């Protein structure tokens, strides 16, 4: 229990990765944690797409950067991207997908990986190019991009900032 709480307190977003692919054992542990995220009425509306080939990661990064009007790498050189989608026909799809993302991020830290939630999955997969990728991956058009979880070995881990004084209000 203490280890779990410590992992939750020490996980930070990583924006600097080593040029080395993660091990399948680590990836599988992170993905399994994602499948155990709570979902509305236990309906398991999300889907995860794992991308590790350099060409597709670079393509996704370029598409993501274009959405925000930048040519920088929004994936920070991470070698693995897990895209979380959720079925928009479920009333809790956004929450369901967000909880999957949270489990992925926390599990990554627990197995020694760096991770970061990269936004703009929704916008990327609303483009024609994004829709083509979804079709190629067997993801139907009732799914919406929730987020990109980038994974890799961190160059360094950054400590947490102090928590704000009024974070918790007890009544």
Secondary structure, 3 states (H helix, E strand, C coil): CHHHHHHHHHCCECCCECCCCCCHHHHHHHHHHHHCCCCHHHCCCEEEEEECCHHHHHHHHHHHHHHCCCCCCCCCCCCEEEEEEEECCCCCHHHHHHHHHHHHHHHHHHCCCEEEEECCHHHHCCCHHHHHHHHHHCCCCCEEEEEEEEEECECCCCCCCCCCCCCCCCC
